[in-house]
Amino acid sequence: MMNCQDKHQQVIDHLKEKYKLSRNELISLESLKMHTVKSIAFTTEGGFDSKTGEFYLEERKLTYKIRIKFQEKSTNDEKMIFLQPTSGDS
């Protein structure tokens, strides 16, 4: 049976295949293997604010399409990373 972290890793691997991500975004995704992923959220409309993590339905400046919440294993702090991918077809 697959645990939650395995499922999150599958989703992350799918995102890496489906979207064109920057080098820094790929490095951030790779570093998640050392932490506990709590949630992955993505949208095609609107976006996530990088300061608050809040979702906004309308397009805004500096919002992101993917938000990943994770817990650092060393400190137990909850943090977020944000990605702004482009379609792998473009």
HTML snippet that shows the backbone in 3Dmol.js (N, CA, C, O; Angstrom):
<script src="https://3Dmol.org/build/3Dmol-min.js"></script>
<div id="view" style="width:600px;height:400px;position:relative"></div>
<script>
const pdb = `
ATOM      1  N   MET A   1       0.840  -1.188   0.000  1.00  0.00           N
ATOM      2  CA  MET A   1       0.000   0.000   0.000  1.00  0.00           C
ATOM      3  C   MET A   1       0.886   1.253   0.000  1.00  0.00           C
ATOM      4  O   MET A   1       1.905   1.307   0.688  1.00  0.00           O
ATOM      5  N   MET A   2       0.484   2.239  -0.771  1.00  0.00           N
ATOM      6  CA  MET A   2       1.253   3.465  -0.923  1.00  0.00           C
ATOM      7  C   MET A   2       0.943   4.430   0.222  1.00  0.00           C
ATOM      8  O   MET A   2      -0.220   4.668   0.546  1.00  0.00           O
ATOM      9  N   ASN A   3       2.012   4.989   0.838  1.00  0.00           N
ATOM     10  CA  ASN A   3       1.767   5.973   1.890  1.00  0.00           C
ATOM     11  C   ASN A   3       1.648   7.364   1.272  1.00  0.00           C
ATOM     12  O   ASN A   3       1.870   7.554   0.076  1.00  0.00           O
ATOM     13  N   CYS A   4       1.299   8.313   2.102  1.00  0.00           N
ATOM     14  CA  CYS A   4       1.040   9.678   1.641  1.00  0.00           C
ATOM     15  C   CYS A   4       2.284  10.311   0.999  1.00  0.00           C
ATOM     16  O   CYS A   4       2.174  10.987  -0.025  1.00  0.00           O
ATOM     17  N   GLN A   5       3.458  10.096   1.591  1.00  0.00           N
ATOM     18  CA  GLN A   5       4.681  10.683   1.040  1.00  0.00           C
ATOM     19  C   GLN A   5       5.009  10.100  -0.332  1.00  0.00           C
ATOM     20  O   GLN A   5       5.488  10.811  -1.216  1.00  0.00           O
ATOM     21  N   ASP A   6       4.749   8.795  -0.507  1.00  0.00           N
ATOM     22  CA  ASP A   6       4.972   8.181  -1.821  1.00  0.00           C
ATOM     23  C   ASP A   6       4.036   8.796  -2.859  1.00  0.00           C
ATOM     24  O   ASP A   6       4.445   9.057  -3.990  1.00  0.00           O
ATOM     25  N   LYS A   7       2.791   9.024  -2.478  1.00  0.00           N
ATOM     26  CA  LYS A   7       1.822   9.631  -3.392  1.00  0.00           C
ATOM     27  C   LYS A   7       2.233  11.061  -3.726  1.00  0.00           C
ATOM     28  O   LYS A   7       2.166  11.471  -4.884  1.00  0.00           O
ATOM     29  N   HIS A   8       2.653  11.817  -2.726  1.00  0.00           N
ATOM     30  CA  HIS A   8       3.122  13.188  -2.990  1.00  0.00           C
ATOM     31  C   HIS A   8       4.316  13.175  -3.946  1.00  0.00           C
ATOM     32  O   HIS A   8       4.406  14.021  -4.836  1.00  0.00           O
ATOM     33  N   GLN A   9       5.233  12.220  -3.767  1.00  0.00           N
ATOM     34  CA  GLN A   9       6.388  12.142  -4.654  1.00  0.00           C
ATOM     35  C   GLN A   9       5.960  11.804  -6.078  1.00  0.00           C
ATOM     36  O   GLN A   9       6.545  12.307  -7.038  1.00  0.00           O
ATOM     37  N   GLN A  10       4.949  10.959  -6.222  1.00  0.00           N
ATOM     38  CA  GLN A  10       4.411  10.649  -7.555  1.00  0.00           C
ATOM     39  C   GLN A  10       3.865  11.909  -8.219  1.00  0.00           C
ATOM     40  O   GLN A  10       4.105  12.144  -9.404  1.00  0.00           O
ATOM     41  N   VAL A  11       3.136  12.713  -7.463  1.00  0.00           N
ATOM     42  CA  VAL A  11       2.584  13.963  -8.001  1.00  0.00           C
ATOM     43  C   VAL A  11       3.722  14.912  -8.395  1.00  0.00           C
ATOM     44  O   VAL A  11       3.668  15.533  -9.457  1.00  0.00           O
ATOM     45  N   ILE A  12       4.734  15.024  -7.559  1.00  0.00           N
ATOM     46  CA  ILE A  12       5.880  15.885  -7.869  1.00  0.00           C
ATOM     47  C   ILE A  12       6.582  15.402  -9.132  1.00  0.00           C
ATOM     48  O   ILE A  12       6.944  16.213  -9.984  1.00  0.00           O
ATOM     49  N   ASP A  13       6.779  14.098  -9.262  1.00  0.00           N
ATOM     50  CA  ASP A  13       7.403  13.547 -10.467  1.00  0.00           C
ATOM     51  C   ASP A  13       6.556  13.853 -11.700  1.00  0.00           C
ATOM     52  O   ASP A  13       7.091  14.165 -12.764  1.00  0.00           O
ATOM     53  N   HIS A  14       5.234  13.763 -11.556  1.00  0.00           N
ATOM     54  CA  HIS A  14       4.326  14.081 -12.664  1.00  0.00           C
ATOM     55  C   HIS A  14       4.437  15.560 -13.057  1.00  0.00           C
ATOM     56  O   HIS A  14       4.457  15.888 -14.243  1.00  0.00           O
ATOM     57  N   LEU A  15       4.509  16.440 -12.071  1.00  0.00           N
ATOM     58  CA  LEU A  15       4.660  17.869 -12.355  1.00  0.00           C
ATOM     59  C   LEU A  15       5.955  18.139 -13.117  1.00  0.00           C
ATOM     60  O   LEU A  15       5.983  18.960 -14.033  1.00  0.00           O
ATOM     61  N   LYS A  16       7.032  17.442 -12.731  1.00  0.00           N
ATOM     62  CA  LYS A  16       8.323  17.626 -13.411  1.00  0.00           C
ATOM     63  C   LYS A  16       8.255  17.153 -14.869  1.00  0.00           C
ATOM     64  O   LYS A  16       8.917  17.716 -15.740  1.00  0.00           O
ATOM     65  N   GLU A  17       7.458  16.125 -15.124  1.00  0.00           N
ATOM     66  CA  GLU A  17       7.302  15.615 -16.492  1.00  0.00           C
ATOM     67  C   GLU A  17       6.383  16.494 -17.327  1.00  0.00           C
ATOM     68  O   GLU A  17       6.649  16.741 -18.503  1.00  0.00           O
ATOM     69  N   LYS A  18       5.309  16.960 -16.720  1.00  0.00           N
ATOM     70  CA  LYS A  18       4.266  17.682 -17.457  1.00  0.00           C
ATOM     71  C   LYS A  18       4.632  19.129 -17.768  1.00  0.00           C
ATOM     72  O   LYS A  18       4.267  19.649 -18.823  1.00  0.00           O
ATOM     73  N   TYR A  19       5.352  19.784 -16.854  1.00  0.00           N
ATOM     74  CA  TYR A  19       5.622  21.205 -16.994  1.00  0.00           C
ATOM     75  C   TYR A  19       7.100  21.490 -17.192  1.00  0.00           C
ATOM     76  O   TYR A  19       7.971  20.712 -16.804  1.00  0.00           O
ATOM     77  N   LYS A  20       7.343  22.627 -17.805  1.00  0.00           N
ATOM     78  CA  LYS A  20       8.698  23.140 -17.942  1.00  0.00           C
ATOM     79  C   LYS A  20       8.968  23.973 -16.700  1.00  0.00           C
ATOM     80  O   LYS A  20       8.286  24.968 -16.454  1.00  0.00           O
ATOM     81  N   LEU A  21       9.964  23.568 -15.915  1.00  0.00           N
ATOM     82  CA  LEU A  21      10.287  24.261 -14.671  1.00  0.00           C
ATOM     83  C   LEU A  21      11.700  24.820 -14.754  1.00  0.00           C
ATOM     84  O   LEU A  21      12.557  24.284 -15.457  1.00  0.00           O
ATOM     85  N   SER A  22      11.923  25.895 -14.032  1.00  0.00           N
ATOM     86  CA  SER A  22      13.264  26.491 -14.001  1.00  0.00           C
ATOM     87  C   SER A  22      14.210  25.574 -13.225  1.00  0.00           C
ATOM     88  O   SER A  22      13.775  24.678 -12.501  1.00  0.00           O
ATOM     89  N   ARG A  23      15.480  25.811 -13.387  1.00  0.00           N
ATOM     90  CA  ARG A  23      16.496  25.031 -12.661  1.00  0.00           C
ATOM     91  C   ARG A  23      16.294  25.154 -11.152  1.00  0.00           C
ATOM     92  O   ARG A  23      16.379  24.161 -10.429  1.00  0.00           O
ATOM     93  N   ASN A  24      16.027  26.371 -10.675  1.00  0.00           N
ATOM     94  CA  ASN A  24      15.807  26.584  -9.235  1.00  0.00           C
ATOM     95  C   ASN A  24      14.564  25.848  -8.745  1.00  0.00           C
ATOM     96  O   ASN A  24      14.555  25.313  -7.637  1.00  0.00           O
ATOM     97  N   GLU A  25      13.515  25.818  -9.567  1.00  0.00           N
ATOM     98  CA  GLU A  25      12.305  25.094  -9.184  1.00  0.00           C
ATOM     99  C   GLU A  25      12.585  23.596  -9.088  1.00  0.00           C
ATOM    100  O   GLU A  25      12.105  22.930  -8.172  1.00  0.00           O
ATOM    101  N   LEU A  26      13.353  23.073 -10.026  1.00  0.00           N
ATOM    102  CA  LEU A  26      13.701  21.648  -9.995  1.00  0.00           C
ATOM    103  C   LEU A  26      14.547  21.315  -8.768  1.00  0.00           C
ATOM    104  O   LEU A  26      14.364  20.263  -8.155  1.00  0.00           O
ATOM    105  N   ILE A  27      15.460  22.196  -8.412  1.00  0.00           N
ATOM    106  CA  ILE A  27      16.279  21.997  -7.208  1.00  0.00           C
ATOM    107  C   ILE A  27      15.387  22.011  -5.964  1.00  0.00           C
ATOM    108  O   ILE A  27      15.565  21.193  -5.061  1.00  0.00           O
ATOM    109  N   SER A  28      14.436  22.935  -5.919  1.00  0.00           N
ATOM    110  CA  SER A  28      13.507  22.996  -4.781  1.00  0.00           C
ATOM    111  C   SER A  28      12.695  21.712  -4.660  1.00  0.00           C
ATOM    112  O   SER A  28      12.494  21.199  -3.560  1.00  0.00           O
ATOM    113  N   LEU A  29      12.231  21.198  -5.791  1.00  0.00           N
ATOM    114  CA  LEU A  29      11.456  19.954  -5.765  1.00  0.00           C
ATOM    115  C   LEU A  29      12.314  18.789  -5.294  1.00  0.00           C
ATOM    116  O   LEU A  29      11.847  17.944  -4.530  1.00  0.00           O
ATOM    117  N   GLU A  30      13.542  18.736  -5.733  1.00  0.00           N
ATOM    118  CA  GLU A  30      14.443  17.663  -5.316  1.00  0.00           C
ATOM    119  C   GLU A  30      14.700  17.727  -3.811  1.00  0.00           C
ATOM    120  O   GLU A  30      14.789  16.689  -3.155  1.00  0.00           O
ATOM    121  N   SER A  31      14.819  18.933  -3.261  1.00  0.00           N
ATOM    122  CA  SER A  31      15.096  19.077  -1.826  1.00  0.00           C
ATOM    123  C   SER A  31      13.919  18.612  -0.968  1.00  0.00           C
ATOM    124  O   SER A  31      14.102  18.322   0.214  1.00  0.00           O
ATOM    125  N   LEU A  32      12.732  18.535  -1.534  1.00  0.00           N
ATOM    126  CA  LEU A  32      11.565  18.100  -0.761  1.00  0.00           C
ATOM    127  C   LEU A  32      11.685  16.657  -0.290  1.00  0.00           C
ATOM    128  O   LEU A  32      11.003  16.259   0.655  1.00  0.00           O
ATOM    129  N   LYS A  33      12.525  15.880  -0.922  1.00  0.00           N
ATOM    130  CA  LYS A  33      12.705  14.483  -0.518  1.00  0.00           C
ATOM    131  C   LYS A  33      13.236  14.376   0.908  1.00  0.00           C
ATOM    132  O   LYS A  33      13.066  13.348   1.563  1.00  0.00           O
ATOM    133  N   MET A  34      13.878  15.437   1.386  1.00  0.00           N
ATOM    134  CA  MET A  34      14.438  15.436   2.745  1.00  0.00           C
ATOM    135  C   MET A  34      13.416  15.888   3.789  1.00  0.00           C
ATOM    136  O   MET A  34      13.711  15.862   4.984  1.00  0.00           O
ATOM    137  N   HIS A  35      12.228  16.298   3.363  1.00  0.00           N
ATOM    138  CA  HIS A  35      11.222  16.846   4.264  1.00  0.00           C
ATOM    139  C   HIS A  35       9.905  16.094   4.120  1.00  0.00           C
ATOM    140  O   HIS A  35       9.787  15.189   3.294  1.00  0.00           O
ATOM    141  N   THR A  36       8.932  16.465   4.913  1.00  0.00           N
ATOM    142  CA  THR A  36       7.613  15.845   4.867  1.00  0.00           C
ATOM    143  C   THR A  36       6.654  16.766   4.119  1.00  0.00           C
ATOM    144  O   THR A  36       6.338  17.856   4.596  1.00  0.00           O
ATOM    145  N   VAL A  37       6.194  16.332   2.955  1.00  0.00           N
ATOM    146  CA  VAL A  37       5.236  17.122   2.176  1.00  0.00           C
ATOM    147  C   VAL A  37       3.868  16.995   2.826  1.00  0.00           C
ATOM    148  O   VAL A  37       3.393  15.889   3.081  1.00  0.00           O
ATOM    149  N   LYS A  38       3.237  18.136   3.094  1.00  0.00           N
ATOM    150  CA  LYS A  38       1.922  18.168   3.740  1.00  0.00           C
ATOM    151  C   LYS A  38       0.791  18.282   2.726  1.00  0.00           C
ATOM    152  O   LYS A  38      -0.252  17.647   2.882  1.00  0.00           O
ATOM    153  N   SER A  39       0.997  19.101   1.673  1.00  0.00           N
ATOM    154  CA  SER A  39      -0.040  19.244   0.653  1.00  0.00           C
ATOM    155  C   SER A  39       0.548  19.817  -0.623  1.00  0.00           C
ATOM    156  O   SER A  39       1.545  20.539  -0.612  1.00  0.00           O
ATOM    157  N   ILE A  40      -0.106  19.471  -1.721  1.00  0.00           N
ATOM    158  CA  ILE A  40       0.242  20.007  -3.029  1.00  0.00           C
ATOM    159  C   ILE A  40      -1.049  20.535  -3.635  1.00  0.00           C
ATOM    160  O   ILE A  40      -2.036  19.809  -3.747  1.00  0.00           O
ATOM    161  N   ALA A  41      -1.033  21.803  -4.025  1.00  0.00           N
ATOM    162  CA  ALA A  41      -2.212  22.414  -4.631  1.00  0.00           C
ATOM    163  C   ALA A  41      -1.796  23.091  -5.928  1.00  0.00           C
ATOM    164  O   ALA A  41      -0.763  23.758  -5.987  1.00  0.00           O
ATOM    165  N   PHE A  42      -2.605  22.913  -6.967  1.00  0.00           N
ATOM    166  CA  PHE A  42      -2.315  23.601  -8.216  1.00  0.00           C
ATOM    167  C   PHE A  42      -3.608  24.027  -8.876  1.00  0.00           C
ATOM    168  O   PHE A  42      -4.673  23.465  -8.621  1.00  0.00           O
ATOM    169  N   THR A  43      -3.496  25.032  -9.729  1.00  0.00           N
ATOM    170  CA  THR A  43      -4.665  25.614 -10.356  1.00  0.00           C
ATOM    171  C   THR A  43      -4.336  26.053 -11.780  1.00  0.00           C
ATOM    172  O   THR A  43      -3.179  26.299 -12.121  1.00  0.00           O
ATOM    173  N   THR A  44      -5.371  26.143 -12.597  1.00  0.00           N
ATOM    174  CA  THR A  44      -5.196  26.693 -13.945  1.00  0.00           C
ATOM    175  C   THR A  44      -5.753  28.110 -14.012  1.00  0.00           C
ATOM    176  O   THR A  44      -5.399  28.877 -14.908  1.00  0.00           O
ATOM    177  N   GLU A  45      -6.622  28.458 -13.071  1.00  0.00           N
ATOM    178  CA  GLU A  45      -7.217  29.798 -13.004  1.00  0.00           C
ATOM    179  C   GLU A  45      -6.789  30.452 -11.701  1.00  0.00           C
ATOM    180  O   GLU A  45      -6.752  29.798 -10.659  1.00  0.00           O
ATOM    181  N   GLY A  46      -6.466  31.734 -11.755  1.00  0.00           N
ATOM    182  CA  GLY A  46      -6.052  32.436 -10.544  1.00  0.00           C
ATOM    183  C   GLY A  46      -4.663  32.016 -10.127  1.00  0.00           C
ATOM    184  O   GLY A  46      -3.848  31.640 -10.970  1.00  0.00           O
ATOM    185  N   GLY A  47      -4.378  32.075  -8.816  1.00  0.00           N
ATOM    186  CA  GLY A  47      -3.060  31.692  -8.342  1.00  0.00           C
ATOM    187  C   GLY A  47      -2.910  31.834  -6.846  1.00  0.00           C
ATOM    188  O   GLY A  47      -3.819  32.293  -6.154  1.00  0.00           O
ATOM    189  N   PHE A  48      -1.740  31.430  -6.350  1.00  0.00           N
ATOM    190  CA  PHE A  48      -1.426  31.467  -4.931  1.00  0.00           C
ATOM    191  C   PHE A  48      -0.475  32.625  -4.644  1.00  0.00           C
ATOM    192  O   PHE A  48       0.521  32.816  -5.343  1.00  0.00           O
ATOM    193  N   ASP A  49      -0.795  33.383  -3.619  1.00  0.00           N
ATOM    194  CA  ASP A  49       0.052  34.491  -3.188  1.00  0.00           C
ATOM    195  C   ASP A  49       1.280  33.919  -2.480  1.00  0.00           C
ATOM    196  O   ASP A  49       1.145  33.088  -1.582  1.00  0.00           O
ATOM    197  N   SER A  50       2.466  34.355  -2.874  1.00  0.00           N
ATOM    198  CA  SER A  50       3.691  33.788  -2.316  1.00  0.00           C
ATOM    199  C   SER A  50       3.989  34.233  -0.884  1.00  0.00           C
ATOM    200  O   SER A  50       4.795  33.603  -0.199  1.00  0.00           O
ATOM    201  N   LYS A  51       3.360  35.292  -0.433  1.00  0.00           N
ATOM    202  CA  LYS A  51       3.599  35.743   0.943  1.00  0.00           C
ATOM    203  C   LYS A  51       2.682  35.037   1.938  1.00  0.00           C
ATOM    204  O   LYS A  51       3.113  34.662   3.028  1.00  0.00           O
ATOM    205  N   THR A  52       1.416  34.858   1.557  1.00  0.00           N
ATOM    206  CA  THR A  52       0.440  34.283   2.479  1.00  0.00           C
ATOM    207  C   THR A  52       0.069  32.845   2.156  1.00  0.00           C
ATOM    208  O   THR A  52      -0.403  32.111   3.024  1.00  0.00           O
ATOM    209  N   GLY A  53       0.284  32.439   0.902  1.00  0.00           N
ATOM    210  CA  GLY A  53      -0.135  31.108   0.479  1.00  0.00           C
ATOM    211  C   GLY A  53      -1.600  31.048   0.093  1.00  0.00           C
ATOM    212  O   GLY A  53      -2.088  30.003  -0.337  1.00  0.00           O
ATOM    213  N   GLU A  54      -2.308  32.163   0.242  1.00  0.00           N
ATOM    214  CA  GLU A  54      -3.732  32.211  -0.059  1.00  0.00           C
ATOM    215  C   GLU A  54      -3.986  32.081  -1.563  1.00  0.00           C
ATOM    216  O   GLU A  54      -3.188  32.526  -2.389  1.00  0.00           O
ATOM    217  N   PHE A  55      -5.111  31.463  -1.887  1.00  0.00           N
ATOM    218  CA  PHE A  55      -5.529  31.318  -3.278  1.00  0.00           C
ATOM    219  C   PHE A  55      -6.445  32.477  -3.660  1.00  0.00           C
ATOM    220  O   PHE A  55      -7.334  32.861  -2.900  1.00  0.00           O
ATOM    221  N   TYR A  56      -6.212  33.024  -4.845  1.00  0.00           N
ATOM    222  CA  TYR A  56      -7.076  34.070  -5.391  1.00  0.00           C
ATOM    223  C   TYR A  56      -7.573  33.611  -6.752  1.00  0.00           C
ATOM    224  O   TYR A  56      -6.789  33.187  -7.601  1.00  0.00           O
ATOM    225  N   LEU A  57      -8.881  33.699  -6.950  1.00  0.00           N
ATOM    226  CA  LEU A  57      -9.477  33.256  -8.202  1.00  0.00           C
ATOM    227  C   LEU A  57      -9.064  34.134  -9.373  1.00  0.00           C
ATOM    228  O   LEU A  57      -8.883  33.651 -10.491  1.00  0.00           O
ATOM    229  N   GLU A  58      -8.915  35.447  -9.103  1.00  0.00           N
ATOM    230  CA  GLU A  58      -8.524  36.356 -10.191  1.00  0.00           C
ATOM    231  C   GLU A  58      -7.002  36.340 -10.357  1.00  0.00           C
ATOM    232  O   GLU A  58      -6.254  36.112  -9.406  1.00  0.00           O
ATOM    233  N   GLU A  59      -6.575  36.587 -11.584  1.00  0.00           N
ATOM    234  CA  GLU A  59      -5.134  36.676 -11.856  1.00  0.00           C
ATOM    235  C   GLU A  59      -4.587  37.926 -11.181  1.00  0.00           C
ATOM    236  O   GLU A  59      -5.184  38.997 -11.287  1.00  0.00           O
ATOM    237  N   ARG A  60      -3.473  37.803 -10.496  1.00  0.00           N
ATOM    238  CA  ARG A  60      -2.821  38.916  -9.825  1.00  0.00           C
ATOM    239  C   ARG A  60      -1.340  38.893 -10.157  1.00  0.00           C
ATOM    240  O   ARG A  60      -0.797  37.889 -10.616  1.00  0.00           O
ATOM    241  N   LYS A  61      -0.708  40.025  -9.913  1.00  0.00           N
ATOM    242  CA  LYS A  61       0.732  40.092 -10.076  1.00  0.00           C
ATOM    243  C   LYS A  61       1.386  39.236  -8.991  1.00  0.00           C
ATOM    244  O   LYS A  61       0.959  39.251  -7.836  1.00  0.00           O
ATOM    245  N   LEU A  62       2.402  38.507  -9.363  1.00  0.00           N
ATOM    246  CA  LEU A  62       3.164  37.680  -8.428  1.00  0.00           C
ATOM    247  C   LEU A  62       2.342  36.590  -7.741  1.00  0.00           C
ATOM    248  O   LEU A  62       2.480  36.371  -6.537  1.00  0.00           O
ATOM    249  N   THR A  63       1.500  35.916  -8.494  1.00  0.00           N
ATOM    250  CA  THR A  63       0.857  34.717  -7.974  1.00  0.00           C
ATOM    251  C   THR A  63       1.410  33.515  -8.734  1.00  0.00           C
ATOM    252  O   THR A  63       1.916  33.643  -9.849  1.00  0.00           O
ATOM    253  N   TYR A  64       1.304  32.366  -8.115  1.00  0.00           N
ATOM    254  CA  TYR A  64       1.891  31.148  -8.648  1.00  0.00           C
ATOM    255  C   TYR A  64       0.817  30.084  -8.854  1.00  0.00           C
ATOM    256  O   TYR A  64      -0.216  30.097  -8.184  1.00  0.00           O
ATOM    257  N   LYS A  65       1.062  29.177  -9.770  1.00  0.00           N
ATOM    258  CA  LYS A  65       0.088  28.141 -10.119  1.00  0.00           C
ATOM    259  C   LYS A  65       0.168  26.905  -9.230  1.00  0.00           C
ATOM    260  O   LYS A  65      -0.804  26.157  -9.115  1.00  0.00           O
ATOM    261  N   ILE A  66       1.325  26.687  -8.600  1.00  0.00           N
ATOM    262  CA  ILE A  66       1.495  25.503  -7.754  1.00  0.00           C
ATOM    263  C   ILE A  66       2.037  25.940  -6.392  1.00  0.00           C
ATOM    264  O   ILE A  66       2.973  26.733  -6.294  1.00  0.00           O
ATOM    265  N   ARG A  67       1.405  25.384  -5.332  1.00  0.00           N
ATOM    266  CA  ARG A  67       1.859  25.647  -3.958  1.00  0.00           C
ATOM    267  C   ARG A  67       2.086  24.292  -3.284  1.00  0.00           C
ATOM    268  O   ARG A  67       1.210  23.428  -3.296  1.00  0.00           O
ATOM    269  N   ILE A  68       3.258  24.122  -2.705  1.00  0.00           N
ATOM    270  CA  ILE A  68       3.566  22.888  -1.977  1.00  0.00           C
ATOM    271  C   ILE A  68       3.918  23.265  -0.548  1.00  0.00           C
ATOM    272  O   ILE A  68       4.859  24.017  -0.297  1.00  0.00           O
ATOM    273  N   LYS A  69       3.134  22.720   0.390  1.00  0.00           N
ATOM    274  CA  LYS A  69       3.412  22.933   1.813  1.00  0.00           C
ATOM    275  C   LYS A  69       4.196  21.726   2.315  1.00  0.00           C
ATOM    276  O   LYS A  69       3.870  20.581   2.003  1.00  0.00           O
ATOM    277  N   PHE A  70       5.245  22.008   3.106  1.00  0.00           N
ATOM    278  CA  PHE A  70       6.047  20.917   3.648  1.00  0.00           C
ATOM    279  C   PHE A  70       6.525  21.267   5.045  1.00  0.00           C
ATOM    280  O   PHE A  70       6.535  22.429   5.454  1.00  0.00           O
ATOM    281  N   GLN A  71       6.918  20.238   5.754  1.00  0.00           N
ATOM    282  CA  GLN A  71       7.437  20.407   7.110  1.00  0.00           C
ATOM    283  C   GLN A  71       8.907  20.001   7.096  1.00  0.00           C
ATOM    284  O   GLN A  71       9.249  18.887   6.697  1.00  0.00           O
ATOM    285  N   GLU A  72       9.771  20.911   7.534  1.00  0.00           N
ATOM    286  CA  GLU A  72      11.194  20.605   7.617  1.00  0.00           C
ATOM    287  C   GLU A  72      11.421  19.564   8.707  1.00  0.00           C
ATOM    288  O   GLU A  72      10.929  19.709   9.826  1.00  0.00           O
ATOM    289  N   LYS A  73      12.156  18.535   8.379  1.00  0.00           N
ATOM    290  CA  LYS A  73      12.384  17.472   9.366  1.00  0.00           C
ATOM    291  C   LYS A  73      13.250  17.936  10.523  1.00  0.00           C
ATOM    292  O   LYS A  73      13.046  17.496  11.655  1.00  0.00           O
ATOM    293  N   SER A  74      14.220  18.822  10.266  1.00  0.00           N
ATOM    294  CA  SER A  74      15.141  19.232  11.332  1.00  0.00           C
ATOM    295  C   SER A  74      14.507  20.188  12.340  1.00  0.00           C
ATOM    296  O   SER A  74      14.862  20.166  13.519  1.00  0.00           O
ATOM    297  N   THR A  75      13.569  21.029  11.887  1.00  0.00           N
ATOM    298  CA  THR A  75      12.995  22.047  12.777  1.00  0.00           C
ATOM    299  C   THR A  75      11.495  21.890  13.020  1.00  0.00           C
ATOM    300  O   THR A  75      10.941  22.519  13.921  1.00  0.00           O
ATOM    301  N   ASN A  76      10.839  21.051  12.216  1.00  0.00           N
ATOM    302  CA  ASN A  76       9.382  20.891  12.248  1.00  0.00           C
ATOM    303  C   ASN A  76       8.635  22.143  11.799  1.00  0.00           C
ATOM    304  O   ASN A  76       7.415  22.221  11.950  1.00  0.00           O
ATOM    305  N   ASP A  77       9.354  23.126  11.248  1.00  0.00           N
ATOM    306  CA  ASP A  77       8.707  24.332  10.730  1.00  0.00           C
ATOM    307  C   ASP A  77       7.934  23.992   9.457  1.00  0.00           C
ATOM    308  O   ASP A  77       8.407  23.231   8.613  1.00  0.00           O
ATOM    309  N   GLU A  78       6.736  24.571   9.333  1.00  0.00           N
ATOM    310  CA  GLU A  78       5.978  24.401   8.093  1.00  0.00           C
ATOM    311  C   GLU A  78       6.339  25.523   7.137  1.00  0.00           C
ATOM    312  O   GLU A  78       6.314  26.696   7.509  1.00  0.00           O
ATOM    313  N   LYS A  79       6.673  25.164   5.911  1.00  0.00           N
ATOM    314  CA  LYS A  79       7.077  26.131   4.899  1.00  0.00           C
ATOM    315  C   LYS A  79       6.336  25.838   3.600  1.00  0.00           C
ATOM    316  O   LYS A  79       5.652  24.823   3.474  1.00  0.00           O
ATOM    317  N   MET A  80       6.483  26.744   2.639  1.00  0.00           N
ATOM    318  CA  MET A  80       5.840  26.577   1.341  1.00  0.00           C
ATOM    319  C   MET A  80       6.834  26.916   0.241  1.00  0.00           C
ATOM    320  O   MET A  80       7.703  27.772   0.402  1.00  0.00           O
ATOM    321  N   ILE A  81       6.683  26.225  -0.874  1.00  0.00           N
ATOM    322  CA  ILE A  81       7.369  26.638  -2.089  1.00  0.00           C
ATOM    323  C   ILE A  81       6.302  26.861  -3.150  1.00  0.00           C
ATOM    324  O   ILE A  81       5.238  26.241  -3.121  1.00  0.00           O
ATOM    325  N   PHE A  82       6.596  27.737  -4.067  1.00  0.00           N
ATOM    326  CA  PHE A  82       5.668  28.113  -5.129  1.00  0.00           C
ATOM    327  C   PHE A  82       6.351  27.923  -6.471  1.00  0.00           C
ATOM    328  O   PHE A  82       7.534  28.226  -6.626  1.00  0.00           O
ATOM    329  N   LEU A  83       5.597  27.418  -7.440  1.00  0.00           N
ATOM    330  CA  LEU A  83       6.125  27.200  -8.777  1.00  0.00           C
ATOM    331  C   LEU A  83       5.256  27.912  -9.786  1.00  0.00           C
ATOM    332  O   LEU A  83       4.042  28.025  -9.617  1.00  0.00           O
ATOM    333  N   GLN A  84       5.895  28.393 -10.839  1.00  0.00           N
ATOM    334  CA  GLN A  84       5.172  29.051 -11.930  1.00  0.00           C
ATOM    335  C   GLN A  84       5.586  28.341 -13.237  1.00  0.00           C
ATOM    336  O   GLN A  84       6.373  28.872 -14.020  1.00  0.00           O
ATOM    337  N   PRO A  85       5.044  27.145 -13.451  1.00  0.00           N
ATOM    338  CA  PRO A  85       5.459  26.368 -14.614  1.00  0.00           C
ATOM    339  C   PRO A  85       4.842  26.853 -15.908  1.00  0.00           C
ATOM    340  O   PRO A  85       3.843  27.572 -15.922  1.00  0.00           O
ATOM    341  N   THR A  86       5.468  26.435 -16.989  1.00  0.00           N
ATOM    342  CA  THR A  86       4.874  26.627 -18.312  1.00  0.00           C
ATOM    343  C   THR A  86       4.624  25.246 -18.875  1.00  0.00           C
ATOM    344  O   THR A  86       5.255  24.279 -18.449  1.00  0.00           O
ATOM    345  N   SER A  87       3.732  25.141 -19.806  1.00  0.00           N
ATOM    346  CA  SER A  87       3.402  23.863 -20.409  1.00  0.00           C
ATOM    347  C   SER A  87       4.647  23.269 -21.050  1.00  0.00           C
ATOM    348  O   SER A  87       5.438  23.984 -21.666  1.00  0.00           O
ATOM    349  N   GLY A  88       4.818  21.956 -20.901  1.00  0.00           N
ATOM    350  CA  GLY A  88       5.940  21.276 -21.522  1.00  0.00           C
ATOM    351  C   GLY A  88       5.861  21.273 -23.026  1.00  0.00           C
ATOM    352  O   GLY A  88       6.855  20.990 -23.695  1.00  0.00           O
ATOM    353  N   ASP A  89       4.684  21.587 -23.585  1.00  0.00           N
ATOM    354  CA  ASP A  89       4.482  21.606 -25.027  1.00  0.00           C
ATOM    355  C   ASP A  89       4.992  22.875 -25.658  1.00  0.00           C
ATOM    356  O   ASP A  89       5.212  22.906 -26.869  1.00  0.00           O
ATOM    357  N   SER A  90       5.192  23.944 -24.870  1.00  0.00           N
ATOM    358  CA  SER A  90       5.584  25.231 -25.453  1.00  0.00           C
ATOM    359  C   SER A  90       7.074  25.373 -25.565  1.00  0.00           C
ATOM    360  O   SER A  90       7.563  26.400 -26.036  1.00  0.00           O
TER     361      SER A  90
END
`;
const viewer = $3Dmol.createViewer("view");
viewer.addModel(pdb, "pdb");
viewer.setStyle({}, {cartoon: {color: "spectrum"}});
viewer.zoomTo();
viewer.render();
</script>
